[in-house]
Every structure is written in structure tokens, then in C-alpha cells.
Amino acid sequence: MGIIEKIKEIEAEMARTQKNKATEYHLGQLKAKIAKLRTQLLEPPKGSSGAGEGFEVTKFGHGRVALIGFPSVGKSTLLTMLTGTHSEAASYEFTTLTCIPGIIHYNDTKIQLLDLPGIIEGASEGKGRGRQVIAVAKSADLVLMVLDASKSEGHRQILTRELEAVGLRLNKRPPQIYFKKKKTGGISFNSTLPLTHVDEKLCYQILHEYKIHNAEVLFREDATVDDLIDVIEGNRKYMKCVYVYNKIDVIGIDDVDRLARQPNSIVISCNLKLNLDRLLARMWEEMGLVRIYTKPQGQQPDFSDPVVLSSGRGGCNVEDFCNHIHRSLVKDVKYVLVWGTSARHYPQHCGLSHTLQDEDVVQIVKKKEKEDGGRGRFKSHSNTPARISDREKKAPLKT
């Protein structure tokens, strides 16, 4: 019996099992078995060299966005309109057969947009080119799920289910569960608050299903069995997703209003070029990109080529900015001067932990500045570096 047949057999057993307090332990074990089998399904065959039939493209720019959707929903047309890159579009399905990249120039940044072939139901089991499409989507910073506004809402549920089957969690945060394997000591189970979905016995059974007999588990939230399995597997990726409803020009205004009010959703029309500017702004917002401009000492800020950072979940600080320029720069920083929305006054003296915001201007002051012409003193700092330069010109060095 193959892996897919085993998964279907366990899913059928779960469907037959009545959900109640007495069967929750059995259902938990079945969920763990399915998770293990799906992980095996995604592993490359034994003896393979690692080279497959994928169509991965080299990362370029400051971020990567993947277009995912059913065939013939307008992904290729959207790529052409946003990037100018030609991607063959036609009224029949499966027009795009490989990955086509394009570059979006927006807010002084370059964002790579990938037009992926349409996936179908059963993609997580290897149907069509589903595995290759999902593998490329995992490498993106943001997923745009393109949907046909005139079709049923079931398409969104099918795509979400296929992506979750291969470890992609859309618009979710990682569970607050601490898990660490140990060599000895048995299983230590603790929680910081009352649990309603998982108890100690169920946790033991799931860990034994993974042949884990020594581990430390700490629940910091009221997580579910699925959350615990995700933490044990350790290969889940939590990504932001924007649901893009295309072809709103063929439905009524009431349906457009209903779709636009759904969470993480935006409505567009590639045919009439409606709301594309709002889509770009939403992509920028979800990716959390931050532009930082540099200011050399004694010179004007350089607004032509910003340092682009990803704010992520915790934001980006001065240390991230320094590491982006060079790894060895952090140990030489005395303090930085910041102009912009993150500063309380201009300029503000800040340390490495200061959180930067979009379009801030940063000047780095090192611990030991280079000696000025051998006069035995270090360059002093002033808010008006141009005047310092003028004074030094009037007072030439004595030789």
C-alpha cells in the first residue's frame, strides 16, 4: 500500500469516528500518523541526487511574491500589468506551464513577482505540477491567492487545504509551544494556563507516535492537537497571504462589497484595470518593507539608493541595519543619529536597539573616527557638518 492510500485510509477512519471525549486520544494519534505520512510524501525518493523537475528561479530584489490560483483566473494577465513582463495569457486552462518571473518597481524597491502554473485539487498528492508550485511558493515572502470572483467560494477553501497539507500556514502565527528533545529524563509536560484541547496523556501518546520518549514540552497558550503536531514536525512555514478576487466586472456591486470586506482580501479587475494601485499598496503593507536612507558624516543624505529591510514580526532596529551593511560594523558603532518618524527630535542619538521606521535617515558614528590629517585629534561631530568643513579649510594644518 502506497503513502497516498494509507493517508486516504486514515482519513476515512477519522470520518467514521464519532468526535467526543472518549475518542479524542484516538483521533489525536490518527492526526499524528497523517502528518508523518505527508512529511514522507514530500521527501525526495531515496537514492535521488536531489535534482528534480522543479522550475525554481534565482531570488532577485528586496522581496518575493508568488501568484497561486486555479487555472485561468488571471495570474498571467496580472503579472503583465504589474511588471510589464510578457506572460502568455489565453482563455483556456493551463496556459502557463512553467514559472515566469517579473519585477515590480514600487517605492524605490524591486519586488520579484512569480507567475506559477495553476494548481488543481490534489496538488499536495502530486497531481499536476502541484508539488513544484508549492515548493516555489514556500520560498516567497508573500502569497497572492488569485481567485475568480464569479466562481464559488469553495476554490479558496480547496487551495487553503492543499497548501496546509504540505505545511504552509496562511495568515497564522506559530503556536506558543516550547518543545525540545532530550537524551534522558522522560517527558516533562507543563503549561502556563489551563488547557482545553490537549492534556498530558494526549501529549504523551502523540510523542510516542513519533518515537519520542525524552522531551520537554511547555504550552504558553491554549493550543490544539494540530498545533502540537506542527511544532513536533518543525517544518511548517507561516506566511502572509492576500486573497485577490479578480474579474469583479462580471458580478454585481453587492457581491463586490461582500468580497472586499472579507479579511485579508482585495478586489480587482485586470480587464478594466481596476484597483491595481491599491493591490500594490496592500502588497507593500503586508511585506513590511522599510526604506532606510544613509547619511555620511558631513554630507547630505543619499535618497537615491535606500537600504531596504524587512520589518517582520518584531520590526527592524539599528542593529539589523548595521548587519545589512556589513557584519563587522556593529562592534564599531558608538551611536547613530536618526531623522524621521521614529525619532522624537532631530537628530536623535540612538543605540542598536532603536526601532527604525520607513524613510528614516541614519548616520553612523563609530567609536574611533579616523584621525584628521595627523593632528592627533578625532573628528568632532556637529549637526552642521558643512560649517566644520569651512573652519578646517580656513585653518590649514601646520607642518
FENKAPE-V839251 format. One record per backbone hydrogen bond with DSSP energy under -0.5 kcal/mol. CO is the residue of the C=O (numbers start at 1). NH is the residue of the N-H. If there is no record, write none. Layout:
co=[CO:CO]
nh=[NH:NH]
This chain:
co=[2:3:4:5:6:7:8:9:10:11:12:13:18:20:20:23:24:25:26:27:28:29:30:31:32:33:34:35:36:37:38:39:45:63:64:64:65:66:66:67:68:69:70:74:75:76:77:78:79:79:79:80:95:99:100:102:103:104:104:106:109:109:110:110:111:112:113:113:114:114:115:120:122:122:123:127:129:130:131:132:133:134:135:136:137:141:142:143:143:144:144:145:146:147:147:148:152:153:153:154:155:156:157:158:159:160:161:162:163:163:164:167:167:168:169:169:175:176:177:178:180:186:186:187:188:190:199:200:201:202:203:204:205:206:207:208:211:214:215:216:217:218:218:219:221:224:225:226:227:228:229:230:237:237:239:240:242:242:243:243:244:244:245:246:247:248:252:253:254:255:256:257:259:262:264:266:268:269:269:274:275:276:277:278:279:280:281:282:283:284:284:288:290:290:291:291:292:293:294:296:301:302:306:307:307:309:309:311:316:317:318:319:320:321:322:326:327:329:329:330:332:335:336:337:338:339:340:345:348:348:350:351:352:354:356:357:360:361:362:363:364:365:365:370:371:372:377:384:384:385:386:387:388:389:390:391:394]
nh=[6:7:8:9:10:11:12:13:14:15:16:17:20:23:24:27:28:29:30:31:32:33:34:35:36:37:38:39:40:41:42:43:48:112:141:142:114:68:144:116:146:119:73:78:79:80:81:82:83:84:85:84:97:101:115:113:105:106:111:109:106:111:62:63:104:65:102:115:67:116:100:123:125:127:126:130:133:134:135:136:137:138:139:139:140:240:66:145:242:68:146:244:70:149:246:151:155:156:157:158:159:160:161:162:163:164:165:166:166:168:167:169:237:170:172:239:177:220:179:218:216:188:215:189:217:219:203:204:205:206:207:208:209:210:212:211:213:182:188:180:190:178:220:192:223:228:229:230:231:232:233:234:169:239:171:143:145:244:245:266:147:246:268:149:250:251:256:257:258:259:260:261:262:265:243:245:248:273:274:269:279:280:281:282:283:284:285:286:287:288:289:311:292:309:359:360:307:362:302:299:303:294:308:292:309:290:311:315:356:321:322:323:324:325:326:329:330:332:333:333:367:365:350:363:348:361:343:347:338:350:336:354:319:318:316:360:293:339:295:337:366:334:335:379:373:375:372:387:388:389:390:391:392:393:394:395:396]
